[in-house]
């Protein structure tokens, strides 16, 4: 949906990004309500380590398993979407948008990707934290979109979302991106940044007060 709603050049970029953030939040709502595991959200598990409720080894194991599962799921979804032929609709403008997004991801300098990853997961994990402390399902749904719309609108980087965007760009063709570029030029710095943002700026800090 993000690719589709951010497609039109007739709408101002800021509004397109805002709409993209709104539809992007649907994914986190589904994760939270479905009680699924998302790597970026699980960065909060560091709080359990600091409170002696879990070992760092168990948390690292969780991260490895969940990150791998998220990667496989994102790649599979991208493959299904490209195979559906939908990116070629409307004279291929969606396919062009997919390629442009993927190219933009690998063009981000390493340190900038790292810092954008920090800023992103600071907000994402705040959304998860808000949902954890929400009193009911309706409140959980309502508290998630704000932080998510903020990070998307501001252009921060989310590793799991990028798994999909980069895989779609590779499968669709036209982007000229290889897996090595996707992994080392984007996913590595963004993932490291997500870990810092979620684990330290949310998990560690909030564990001191909650």
Kinemage of the C-alpha trace (Angstrom):
@kinemage 1
@onewidth
@group {chain A} dominant
@subgroup {mainchain}
@vectorlist {calphas} color= white
{ca unk a 1} P 0.000 0.000 0.000
{ca unk a 2} L 2.853 2.391 0.773
{ca unk a 3} L 4.127 2.137 -2.796
{ca unk a 4} L 0.669 2.860 -4.171
{ca unk a 5} L -0.314 5.813 -1.980
{ca unk a 6} L 3.049 7.545 -2.432
{ca unk a 7} L 2.898 7.155 -6.204
{ca unk a 8} L 1.108 10.300 -7.392
{ca unk a 9} L 3.341 13.266 -8.199
{ca unk a 10} L 0.307 15.560 -8.156
{ca unk a 11} L 0.114 15.322 -4.357
{ca unk a 12} L 2.743 17.222 -2.299
{ca unk a 13} L 5.555 14.998 -1.021
{ca unk a 14} L 4.789 15.753 2.623
{ca unk a 15} L 1.177 14.640 2.237
{ca unk a 16} L 2.186 11.533 0.299
{ca unk a 17} L 4.578 10.580 3.084
{ca unk a 18} L 1.887 11.222 5.679
{ca unk a 19} L -0.513 8.922 3.822
{ca unk a 20} L 2.284 6.362 3.516
{ca unk a 21} L 2.795 6.489 7.265
{ca unk a 22} L -0.908 5.963 7.867
{ca unk a 23} L -1.069 2.801 5.765
{ca unk a 24} L 2.309 1.668 7.121
{ca unk a 25} L 0.872 1.706 10.637
{ca unk a 26} L -1.618 -0.977 9.567
{ca unk a 27} L 1.267 -3.449 9.494
{ca unk a 28} L 2.280 -2.787 13.102
{ca unk a 29} L -1.349 -2.919 14.222
{ca unk a 30} L -1.618 -6.369 12.633
{ca unk a 31} L 1.594 -7.467 14.356
{ca unk a 32} L 0.464 -6.244 17.779
{ca unk a 33} L -3.097 -7.564 17.579
{ca unk a 34} L -1.939 -10.830 16.017
{ca unk a 35} L 0.721 -11.221 18.731
{ca unk a 36} L 3.374 -11.799 16.079
{ca unk a 37} L 7.089 -11.080 16.431
{ca unk a 38} L 8.744 -8.117 14.728
{ca unk a 39} L 12.495 -7.680 15.057
{ca unk a 40} L 12.335 -3.939 15.594
{ca unk a 41} L 9.711 -4.337 18.297
{ca unk a 42} L 11.690 -7.092 19.990
{ca unk a 43} L 14.549 -4.662 20.541
{ca unk a 44} L 12.559 -3.753 23.646
{ca unk a 45} L 13.550 -7.108 25.135
{ca unk a 46} L 16.745 -5.494 26.382
{ca unk a 47} L 14.584 -4.133 29.184
{ca unk a 48} L 14.050 -7.725 30.389
{ca unk a 49} L 17.812 -8.228 30.519
{ca unk a 50} L 18.287 -5.128 32.624
{ca unk a 51} L 15.540 -6.271 34.989
{ca unk a 52} L 17.118 -9.758 35.201
{ca unk a 53} L 14.039 -11.368 33.610
{ca unk a 54} L 15.997 -12.747 30.655
{ca unk a 55} L 19.623 -13.328 29.672
{ca unk a 56} L 21.369 -11.445 26.904
{ca unk a 57} L 21.995 -14.792 25.216
{ca unk a 58} L 18.291 -15.563 25.059
{ca unk a 59} L 17.550 -12.090 23.710
{ca unk a 60} L 20.235 -12.398 21.022
{ca unk a 61} L 18.836 -15.804 20.078
{ca unk a 62} L 15.363 -14.293 19.821
{ca unk a 63} L 16.668 -11.484 17.638
{ca unk a 64} L 18.428 -13.914 15.322
{ca unk a 65} L 15.369 -16.104 14.888
{ca unk a 66} L 12.903 -13.251 14.494
{ca unk a 67} L 15.162 -11.282 12.129
{ca unk a 68} L 15.577 -14.364 9.937
{ca unk a 69} L 11.851 -15.035 9.985
{ca unk a 70} L 11.027 -11.419 9.156
{ca unk a 71} L 13.535 -11.502 6.294
{ca unk a 72} L 12.113 -14.686 4.799
{ca unk a 73} L 8.567 -13.387 5.172
{ca unk a 74} L 9.390 -10.037 3.565
{ca unk a 75} L 11.196 -11.671 0.644
{ca unk a 76} L 8.349 -14.155 0.128
{ca unk a 77} L 5.763 -11.364 0.146
{ca unk a 78} L 7.813 -9.321 -2.328
{ca unk a 79} L 8.134 -12.352 -4.599
{ca unk a 80} L 4.376 -12.989 -4.511
{ca unk a 81} L 3.575 -9.345 -5.236
{ca unk a 82} L 5.919 -9.123 -8.206
{ca unk a 83} L 4.717 -12.497 -9.527
{ca unk a 84} L 1.103 -11.247 -9.346
{ca unk a 85} L 1.828 -8.795 -12.147
{ca unk a 86} L 0.313 -5.901 -10.201
{ca unk a 87} L 3.472 -3.734 -10.383
{ca unk a 88} L 3.026 -3.640 -14.162
{ca unk a 89} L -0.456 -2.124 -13.838
{ca unk a 90} L -1.060 1.445 -15.027
{ca unk a 91} L 1.666 1.175 -17.668
{ca unk a 92} L 4.257 0.075 -15.162
{ca unk a 93} L 4.255 3.190 -12.985
{ca unk a 94} L 4.113 1.060 -9.830
{ca unk a 95} L 7.109 -0.959 -11.037
{ca unk a 96} L 8.999 2.286 -11.607
{ca unk a 97} L 8.118 3.426 -8.096
{ca unk a 98} L 9.332 0.121 -6.645
{ca unk a 99} L 12.656 0.507 -8.437
{ca unk a 100} L 13.003 4.134 -7.333
{ca unk a 101} L 12.378 3.255 -3.665
{ca unk a 102} L 14.926 0.425 -3.746
{ca unk a 103} L 17.527 2.590 -5.477
{ca unk a 104} L 16.981 5.330 -2.931
{ca unk a 105} L 17.548 2.865 -0.086
{ca unk a 106} L 20.971 1.681 -1.271
{ca unk a 107} L 22.049 5.238 -2.094
{ca unk a 108} L 21.888 6.302 1.553
{ca unk a 109} L 25.416 6.672 3.026
{ca unk a 110} L 26.239 4.154 5.775
{ca unk a 111} L 26.268 6.581 8.705
{ca unk a 112} L 23.118 8.345 7.543
{ca unk a 113} L 21.356 4.982 7.291
{ca unk a 114} L 22.563 4.139 10.799
{ca unk a 115} L 21.244 7.380 12.316
{ca unk a 116} L 17.968 7.154 10.412
{ca unk a 117} L 17.627 3.639 11.819
{ca unk a 118} L 18.101 4.978 15.354
{ca unk a 119} L 15.468 7.669 14.872
{ca unk a 120} L 13.069 5.201 13.279
{ca unk a 121} L 13.086 2.565 15.978
{ca unk a 122} L 12.976 5.153 18.722
{ca unk a 123} L 9.494 5.957 17.411
{ca unk a 124} L 8.488 2.416 16.447
{ca unk a 125} L 9.283 1.036 19.876
{ca unk a 126} L 7.470 3.919 21.515
{ca unk a 127} L 4.417 2.833 19.511
{ca unk a 128} L 4.905 -0.752 20.695
{ca unk a 129} L 5.354 0.428 24.275
{ca unk a 130} L 2.183 2.503 24.082
{ca unk a 131} L 0.314 -0.548 22.777
{ca unk a 132} L 1.677 -2.735 25.589
{ca unk a 133} L 0.369 -0.337 28.220
{ca unk a 134} L -2.935 0.335 26.440
{ca unk a 135} L -6.003 -0.814 28.345
{ca unk a 136} L -7.935 -2.375 25.467
{ca unk a 137} L -7.810 -3.308 21.790
{ca unk a 138} L -9.331 -0.054 20.544
{ca unk a 139} L -6.768 1.979 22.455
{ca unk a 140} L -3.952 -0.164 21.041
{ca unk a 141} L -5.166 0.575 17.529
{ca unk a 142} L -5.381 4.299 18.226
{ca unk a 143} L -1.964 4.785 19.850
{ca unk a 144} L 0.085 3.113 17.104
{ca unk a 145} L -0.400 5.375 14.035
{ca unk a 146} L 1.021 8.581 15.568
{ca unk a 147} L 4.661 7.472 16.016
{ca unk a 148} L 4.586 5.406 12.819
{ca unk a 149} L 3.251 8.259 10.690
{ca unk a 150} L 5.939 10.489 12.193
{ca unk a 151} L 8.857 8.217 11.297
{ca unk a 152} L 7.604 7.555 7.767
{ca unk a 153} L 6.843 11.214 7.057
{ca unk a 154} L 10.308 12.256 8.247
{ca unk a 155} L 12.035 9.625 6.113
{ca unk a 156} L 13.576 7.418 8.796
{ca unk a 157} L 14.672 3.844 7.997
{ca unk a 158} L 13.036 0.597 9.175
{ca unk a 159} L 15.041 -2.592 8.561
{ca unk a 160} L 12.105 -5.002 8.211
{ca unk a 161} L 10.224 -2.697 5.848
{ca unk a 162} L 13.411 -2.300 3.825
{ca unk a 163} L 13.701 -6.074 3.498
{ca unk a 164} L 10.481 -5.952 1.485
{ca unk a 165} L 11.262 -2.798 -0.504
{ca unk a 166} L 14.724 -4.005 -1.501
{ca unk a 167} L 13.567 -7.529 -2.372
{ca unk a 168} L 10.721 -6.126 -4.464
{ca unk a 169} L 13.176 -3.884 -6.312
{ca unk a 170} L 15.451 -6.848 -7.035
{ca unk a 171} L 12.647 -9.182 -8.150
{ca unk a 172} L 10.892 -6.556 -10.245
{ca unk a 173} L 14.053 -5.657 -12.138
{ca unk a 174} L 14.952 -2.268 -13.470
{ca unk a 175} L 16.564 -1.134 -10.227
{ca unk a 176} L 19.970 -2.653 -10.995
{ca unk a 177} L 20.351 -3.601 -7.337
{ca unk a 178} L 22.093 -6.796 -6.216
{ca unk a 179} L 21.596 -8.670 -2.957
{ca unk a 180} L 25.042 -7.668 -1.707
{ca unk a 181} L 24.163 -3.998 -2.088
{ca unk a 182} L 20.843 -4.483 -0.335
{ca unk a 183} L 22.410 -6.284 2.601
{ca unk a 184} L 25.532 -4.219 3.208
{ca unk a 185} L 24.609 -0.764 1.925
{ca unk a 186} L 21.234 -0.564 3.621
{ca unk a 187} L 20.137 -3.429 5.845
{ca unk a 188} L 23.362 -3.568 7.874
{ca unk a 189} L 23.522 0.099 8.926
{ca unk a 190} L 19.760 0.416 9.338
{ca unk a 191} L 19.543 -2.752 11.451
{ca unk a 192} L 22.349 -1.554 13.720
{ca unk a 193} L 20.601 1.790 14.076
{ca unk a 194} L 17.275 0.116 14.836
{ca unk a 195} L 18.951 -1.887 17.607
{ca unk a 196} L 20.401 1.245 19.195
{ca unk a 197} L 17.177 3.223 18.884
{ca unk a 198} L 14.908 0.518 20.237
{ca unk a 199} L 17.181 -1.099 22.803
{ca unk a 200} L 18.841 1.943 24.337
{ca unk a 201} L 16.592 4.951 23.709
{ca unk a 202} L 13.408 3.076 24.577
{ca unk a 203} L 14.101 -0.315 26.168
{ca unk a 204} L 16.962 0.675 28.469
{ca unk a 205} L 15.701 4.142 29.379
{ca unk a 206} L 12.127 3.125 30.051
{ca unk a 207} L 13.234 0.123 32.103
{ca unk a 208} L 14.505 2.637 34.638
{ca unk a 209} L 11.033 4.086 35.177
{ca unk a 210} L 8.460 1.421 34.267
